[in-house]
């Protein structure tokens, strides 16, 4: 394959196609109306979720919400108008992950999208496209059980097993993973099995694999060709040879660059994710004889770590293209026919990102299209090659009217130490001739990419209330190169915090934001940054909103009922956050709990009663400390929620509180009194 450089930059802030506006019966008067969009419209379950075209292009499997909001699995017959069949439906769970095994059979797993209590193991079921030959393959329960206790005669596999991938050999088999845990519940090994979806019979593909295997890469016929291990802070990758598993690459966890197997072809071609003396992750080919990486990347995206997937046609036996993400999602087609097809569809659907999905792209006559933008949640279409026409399947959220949504743009600003920081800004849809109030919305993680150029419910809700939403990809965020991520090591409350303040000051200089009316908000790490923002930069923020936020780094080490593994505490946290002994003073200085008395601004705090990522103790300890000196603290606990809100009622209640809180302190009901720091010193 020829190298591809994904140097494409989209015109962010595009308009919505006229056809979609007509289909949604959008009244232009609504966009300028002073009435507020109901909160539940932003947080309710979509009508349609993730349609998937069958290999022969004749059927579509799609998640469809019923009257109770539960997601059912429906199969649409494209050869018969309006013909559909509900093949899976549950009263207490939602079908959220489904795959075509072959042209006749599907597998699916479930989640509980309406309950935040103990997690539901996803299980696995198989069913034919007409609803027949239904079989439960993996148990699903709301707790983890051991293999020994779960082995039953009906061959239904233990609940901790997971779906891995389909097999492209025409069989009814899939690959599944069998995790093994130690006596304190930590993952120590993952085995790979081939599973017959008709009989439930399994074949162990892990024989003679090295211990501590965590991930597997298999070829299109379901044969494992590469694996990765992790043990005591070391990562390693192995390749399968004629003589068994051969150690290939090793690296220290977190602190050294690691080569990860990514894709393998029918001729044992191997493509890996690596940096190879570069700041960004890219895809490289591996020489099958020497096992050396190519000097130049096969696919790279300047300024962004590669994130995406190869589009491989198993019938044509060729890579057709690549789906990728840079500032937004996109596709590059290597096949000229698909490149021309993309151009035709983009002409029919101007103003949206139009993703084409197909299994056998070279031969199929029907393609599934997902059209979306920053203001428009996905709308799904079929494109028919013969007549070159689009057929609308439906909108994921038909109640969202694009003209009422805020426009989202990705920018970069320079931090005080010279580091370039990406930031996504959402502007309210209504025009304004004056500066607006703003919310600095801090993502969790923090070692994730927090923002994407797509419709996002929290940012759009805040923008619909008239606030500019500023979402910085502060140092430590991933997806923007190794330098950007490593710049955040041991910088909780320090340079990471300064990046948020610099983002605000940059937005003020653009003329968008009223500096006297700014609130900082976030969940998890974002909740920690909210509290530290009120402590470290009290003159910048008039209020703060922290939900499920860390309040003390030492509590992350000492609370043994959280879901943080001992390996993470021993090898990851000391390197990325700080060592509790060597960095004790720094952790104390950057602890919101230790400095709760310095929080003088109005504060809204919300926690989940069954949160194992950031246990409730973080919230109660800080509440008890801060309320001794700050009477402007609002506190709420949602007893049945975990690390974030799943129930619609919880979302409506929480965001109603957010709405009133912001209205009072920086919104239409606010005045502009002295800053919290000024008020505290007088």
N, C-alpha and C positions, 0 to 999 in steps of 0.2 A: 504493500500500500504506500501511496505517496504521503509525505508529511503534510499536515494541515495546521495552519496557524489560525486560531479562532479570533481574529482581530476585528470583530464586528461590534459596532456600537449603535444601539437602537435609539430612535427618536422618542425618548421617554415623554409620556404625557400625550398619547395619541387619542384620536377621537373614536367614537363607537360607530360601527357601520349603520347606515340608515335602516337597513333591513332588520337589524336587531332591535333598533329603537321602535320600529313599527310593530314588531312581534310582541314587544313588551307593553304596547299601548302607552308609551310614555307621554305624559302631559307636560309640556314645557313649563306650565305655570307651577307645577309641583316643585321644580328645582329651585324656584325663587320664593317658595312659600316659607313663612316663618314657623309653620308647624314642624315638630320634630319627628323624625323617623322612629317608629317604635323600637325599643332596645332589643326586643326578641328577634327582630328581623336580621340583626347582625349575628346572633348567636344560636339560632335554631338550626337543626339538622338540615342539610341540603336536600332538595327533592331527588336529585340524581347524583350518584357518586361513581366515578371511575368506570365508565363503560369499556368493555374489552371485546374486541372483534375475534370471532372464532378463526382458527387457521384457514378454513376454506372461504371465509368472508361472507358466510350466509347467515350467521347468527351473532347476536350481541348479548353478553352477560353484563348486567348493570345492577348496581344497588339502588333501590327505590324506597323512599321513606313512606310508610303507611300512615294512616290517620293518627296513630299514637306516636309517630316519630320514629318507630323502629324500622331499621333498614333491612329490607328483604332482598333476596337474590332473585332477579327476574331474567328470563331468557327471551329475547325478541327474535322472531323468525322474520328475516328481511325479505324472504321470498313470498310471504303472505301478508297482506296489508293488515296492520293492527293485531297481528297474532302474537300473543305473549303467554308465558307460563311462569308462575311463581314456583321456583324449585326449592327454595329454602326460606323459612320464616320462623322466628322465635318470639315468644312473648316477653322474654327478659334479656335478650341479647340482640346485637346488631351484626349482620354479615358485612365485614369490612375488607376482606382480603380474599380474592378469588382468581383462579387461573384455569385456562383451558388445558387439559391434559392432552387431548387430541380433538378431533372434530366432533366427537360424540360426548365426551365426559369432562366434568369440571371437578376441581377441589376448592374448598373454601374454609376459612377460619372466621372466628367471631370476636367481638369486643362488646363491652357494655358501655355504650356512649352516654347513658343516662344515670349512671351511678358512680359515685366517686369513692366508694368503700373498697374493701380488699380487691386486688386486681383479679380479673378473670383470665385464666389461662386460655389461649386462643383455640386449642383443639384443632381437629381437622376432620372434614367430611368429604365424601365423594358422591356425585349424583350425575346421572345422564341429563342431557339438555332438555329431555321431555319430562323430567322429574322422576324417572324410574331408576331402579338399581341404586337406591339410596343406601349409603353405608357410613357409619361412624368409624373413623380410623384412629383418632387420638382423643382421649378423654378431655373434658374441660371442667375445671373446678375453680373455686375462688381461693385456693391455697395450693402450695407446692407439696407434692407427695413423692415418696421415694419409689424407685423402680421396683424394689422387692415387694412393697406393699401393693403395687398397682398391677402386677402381672396377673391377667385373668384369662380364662379359657377362650373367651370370644375374640381374642387377638386384638382387642382395642388397646392401643398403646398408652403408656402413662402420660399424665397431663402435662408434664414438663417438656415432652417432645415437641418439635416445631417443624413446620414445612420449610424446605430448603429451596427446591426448584423443580421445574418440570423437566422431562426427558424428551428430546426431539428424535425419537426413533419409531414413532407410530404406535408404541405400546400404551397401555393404561397405567404405567408406572410413574411414580414421582420419587424424588429424593427427600428424605426427612433427616433431622438432626436429633440426636439423643444426648442431652447435656448430663453431666455427672457433677454432683455437688459434694463438698466435704461436710463434716459434722457440724459446721457452723453456717451452712447454707451458702457457701461461696462456690462459684463455678470453677471447676478444676480441669475439665476435659469435655470435648464434644466429639461424639462418634457420628459417622455418616452411614445411612442405610438406604437401600432401594426398597420401595414399598409398592406392592400391587394393590391398586385401589378397588379391585373387585373382590379379592380374596383376603386381603389384610396380611398376606405373607410378606416377610421382610428378608433382605439379604444384607449382611454386614459388609460394608465396603471399607471398613477401618482396620482390618486385620494387618498387624505389623506396623501400624502408624505410630509415630513417636508420641510419647506422653505429652500432656498439656496442650494438645491441639485445640485451637479455638475456632478457626475458620477453614472452610474447604472451597476449592475451585474444581468444578467438574466440567467435562466436555459435553457436547450435544447428545452423546449417547449415554450420559450418566456415569461415566468413569472418572474417578478423582484423578487429577493430574498435578495438583499443587495444594499445599496446606500451610497454615501459619500457626506457630505456637507462642505461648506467653507464659513465663515463669520467673518469679523473683526479679522483676524489673528488666528481664531480657525478652526480646522478640526474635523469632527466627522463622524463615520460610524454607520449605522443603519442596523438591521436585521429584515426581515419580519417574524412575528409570527402570530399565530391564532388570536391574539388580535390587530394586526396592526403593525406599524413600531416601533421597540424598539431600543432606544439609546444603543449602545454597547461600543464603544471606543471613547475617546476624546483626543486631543493633541493640543498644540500650533503649529501653522503653522511654519515650518522651524526649530524651536528650540527644538522640542520634537519628538521622534520617533512615527510614526503613523502606525497603522495596516490597511492595505488596502485589501479589498476583492478581490480575484484573480480568483477563479473558483468554480463552483458548479456542482454537479453531479445529476443524476436522483433520487437518494435517499436523496437529500438535503444535501449531503456531502458539506462541505465548506472548501476551502483552501485559506489561506491569505498570503500576503507578510508582513513579520515582521522581526525585529532584535532579539527580546527576549533575552536581555542581551548579545548580540553579536555585533561585529562591522559590520558584513555584513548582507545584506538582504537575507532572505531565505524563502522557502515556508513551512508553518506549517499547519497541520490539526487542525480543531476546533471540540471539543467534542460537538455533537449535543444536549446533555442533559444539560451540565453545561456551554456551550459556552466558555470554557477555551481553550487556545492554548496548544498543546502538548508540552511536555518538550523538545523534540528533533526535529530538522527540518526534514521535509519530503524530501526535496531536497535542497542541498546547494552546493556552489562552493567556496572552500577556496580561499581567496584573492580577490574575486569578488562578488559584489552584484548580486543576481540572476536576469538574464534577459533571457526570453524565453517563451515557451508555452507548455502546456500539449497536447499530441496527443491522443484524445479521439475518440474511434470508437462507434458511436451511435447505430449501429446495434448489435455489440458484447457487448455493454454496459460495456466497460472496458477501462481503461487508458493503451494505448499501449506503450507509451514512452514519452520522453520529448526532445524538441529542446532547446538548451541552447547556451549561449555565455560566454566563459571565455577569454583566450587569442585569441581564434578564435571560430567560430561557430562549433557546434557538436551536436550529437544526442545520447542519451542513450535509448535503447529499453528494456522495461520490458518484453515484449512478446518474448519468445524464437524463434518463427518462424520469426519475424521481425529482431531479432538479427542475425539470420543466413542469412537472405536476405541482410542485410547491409554488412556482410562479403563477400558475393558473389559479390555485386556491387563494393565494394572497391577493390576487386581483379581484376575486369575488368577495373576499372578506378583508377590505382595507382597514387599517387602524387597529388590528388585533394581532397577537402572536398566534399563529395557526400551526398547531402540532399535528403532524400526520402519523397515525399509528397503523401498522400492518404487520402481519406475520410473514406472509410470502409476498413481499412487496413487488417482485418482478412479474408475477403472474396474476395476482388478484385483480378483480375489476371493481371492488368496493373498498373504500378507505374510510377510516374513522378520523374525524377532525375535532380537535378541541380548540376553540377560539376564546381567547381571554386577554385581559389587559389589567392595568393597575386599577381601573374603575369598574371592570366587568368580570365577575366570577365566570368560570367556564360555561360556554354554551357549546353543545355537541351537535355535530353534523355528520352525515354520510356524504361522500363524494363518489359519484359513479363515473368510472372512466369512459364508458361508451358514449354517454350523452353530455359529459362534462358539466353536470349539474349537481348542485348541493341540495340535500334534503335535511331539514332540521329535525333532530331527535328531541331536543328539549334543553332547557337551561337548568343548571345546577341550583341556582337561587333566583327563580323568576321574579320574586318580590323585590329584588335589588334593582333600582333604576340607575343606570350608569351616570346620567346627567346630574344626579344628586350626590355622587361620590366625589371624594377629593382626588386631586391629581398628585401622583407620587413621582418624584425625581431623585435620581442618585447623583450626588455631588461628591467632591473631595475638598477638604480644607487642610491647612497646615497647622499641626499642633505646636505648642510653645517650644518644643525641642526640635522642631523641623520634620517630624514624622507626618507623612501624608495619611489622612484618615478618611475612609469612605463614610458617607452619611446619607440616609434616605429621608427625604422631607416630604410630608403629605400636607398639601395646602387645601383648605376648605373649598368646596365647590362654589360657594357664593363669592362674588367679587367684593373687594374692599379697597378703599382708597387710603386706609390708615393701617398702622401696625396692629397685629392681632395678639391675643394671649397665646401662650404656647405650653406644650407639655414635652419635656425631655423624657422619652420612653426608652428605658434601658433594658436590653434583652438579657435573658438568663444565660446559664451555661457555666462560666462565660466563654468556654472554649468551643464555640459553635459560630456559624454564620447566622446572625440574628435577623437579617432583613432580606427581602426579595422584592423585585418589581412585579408585584401581582396584587390582586385584591386581598386585603388583610383586615380581618374583622375588627380588631382592637383599634388600629390606627384609623380606620374609616369611621368607626363609631365616634372617636374623639374629634375627628375633622368635621363630622356632621353636626357637632355641637359648637363649631366655630373656632376650634383650636388648631394652630399649626403644630404638627406632630414631628418631632425631630428624633431620629433613631440612629445614633452613631454606631459605627462598627469600630469601637474603641480598640486599642492595642490589646492583644490577647484573643481577639476574635479570629476564627479560622476562615479559610477560603481565600485569603488575600496574600498568601505567601508566608514563608517561614519567618522572615524578619518581623513581619507585623505580629505574628502570633507570639514569638519569643520575646518581643518587647514588653509583653504583659506579664512575664514571669515575676512573681513576688511583687506585683504592683497593685494588689488590692488596696484601695483607699489612697493610693499614691498617684503615679502617672496615669493609671487607668481612670482614676477619678478626675484628674485634670483634663483628660480628653473630653469628658462630658461638658465641663465648664467651657472649654475652648470651642466646642461645637455650638453651644448657646451663643457665645460672643460672636462667633462667625455669622450665625443666623441673624443676630441683631444688626450686624454691619450690612447685611444684604437688604435691610429695610423691611423685613417680614415680621419681626417680633417686637412686641412691646416689652422692654426689659423689666418693667415694673410688675408684669403679670405673667410669671412663669412658675410652673409646678414641675417637680421631678417625680417620676413614677417607674415602677418595674416590679417584676416577680423573680423570686429565687435570687440569683446573683443581682438581678436588677433591683430587688428589694433591699439588698445590702447596700448597693450603690446609692439608692434613694436616701437611706439613713445617713450614709457617709457624706452625701451631698449637702444635707441640711447641717451637718457638723462642720465640714471643711469649708464650704462656700455658702454660708448663711445669708449673705447679701444678694445672692443670685436667685434663690428660690423662695417663693412666698409660701409654698406648701409642699407636702410630700405624700405619696401613696405607695405603700409597701404591702405587697401580698406574697405570702409564703416565702419571705425573704430571710436569708442568713443574718443573724444579729451578732454572732461572735464566732471567729474562726476556731478558737479552742473548743467550742462546743461541737464543731464538726469532727474533731478528733475524739472527744470524750463520750459522746452519746453512742452507745453500742447497739441501740435498736434502730439506727438508721440503715439505709440500704447501701451505704458506702462500704466497699470491701476493705479488708485489712491490707491487701496489696496496694490499693489506691492510697490508703493512709500511710503506708510505709515507703512507697516508691514515687507516687505521683504528687500528692499534696505537699510534701516537703520541698520538692523541686519547683512546682508551679505556684504555690501559694506562700509557703513558709514553713520552716521547721519549728515545732513547738518549743524546742530547747534552744537551738542556735539563734533563732529569730524571735525569741520570746518578747523582747521589748517592742519590736516592730508589730507583732501580732496584737500586742496590748494597745499600741498607739493607733492601730487601724481597726479597733473593735468598737462598733456602735454601742454595744452593751456597756463597755467601760466608760463611754463618754455620753451616756444617755442624757445627762443633765444639760448638755450643750444644745440639745434639740429644743428650740423655742418656737418653731413654726407649727402651724396646724398640721396634723398628721392623721392619716387614715391607715389602719392596719387590719389585714384579714388573713386568716390562716385556716388550713384544713385540719380537722380533728384526727384524721388517720394518715397524715403525711409522713412517709418514711424517708423521703429525700431531705426535707428540712422539717424535722419533728416539731410539734407544737411548742415544745420547751423553748425554742428560739423566740417565738412570739410572746409567750407569757413572761419570760424573764425580762425582755425588753419593756413590755408594757408596765410591769411592776416598777421598773427603774425610771422610765420616762414620765410616768404620771405623778411622780413625787414633785416634779418641778414644772410640768407642762399640763395645763388644764384643757388644752385644745387637741386631745387625742381621741379619735373614734376607733373602737375596737369591735371586731366581729369574728366569731369562729363558726365555721360550717362543719358540724360534727361528722358528716358522712363523706366529706371531700378529702382528697389526697393532695398531691402536689400540683395544684391547678384545678379549675372548675370544669366538671363534666355535666352536671345537671343544668338544664335550661333555667329552672327556678333559681338556682344559685347564681348563674350568670346575670339574670335579670335583676336579682336583688343587689348583687355586688356592683354592677355597672350603674344601677340607679343611685346607689350611694356615691359612686364616683361622680356621676353627673351633678348631684346636689352639692357635693364637696367643692368641685371645680367652679360651679356657678357662684358659690358663696365667696370663694377666695380669689379667683382670677377671672371669672366669667361675668355674665350680665348683671348679677346681683352684688358684685364686689365693688368696693371703693379702692382707692390707692392710698392706704395709710403708710406709716413708716414701715421700713423693712423689719422682719423679725429681729435682726440684730440691733437695729436702732431702737426698737421698742424695748428690748431687754436691757439696754444700757441706760435707759432714762428713768 
